[in-house]
Amino acid sequence: MKKNVHPKTIAGHKVVCTCGATYTINSTSTTIPQVDTCWKCHPAWTKQFEAASNRGDRMTRFKEQMLKTQQKQKEIQKNAKSTKKD
């Protein structure tokens, strides 16, 4: 086999999850990886599917965000009209 073809593996990387759990892995990367979900906080492993489904789907969250934005724009327009009258 050819020598010096594969990257060097670094042992002892600590992976940090957003829930606070840490894991030690082997990696070729020199940066410290961060994971969004792990087996301790993922709904499939914790059997908490209700919590994930209660957040709503993307369209529901998008529509709520759009309503908030439109309300803020109306308030800004009212404030602009009242400052012009003064």
TAPE-V362602 format. One record per helix or strand of 2 or more residues. SS is the DSSP state (h for helix, s for strand). FROM is the first residue (numbers start at 1). TO is the last residue. If there is no record, write none. Layout:
ss & from & to
SS & FROM & TO
SS & FROM & TO
//
This chain:
ss & from & to
s & 10 & 17
s & 22 & 27
s & 34 & 35
h & 43 & 46
h & 49 & 53
h & 58 & 85
//
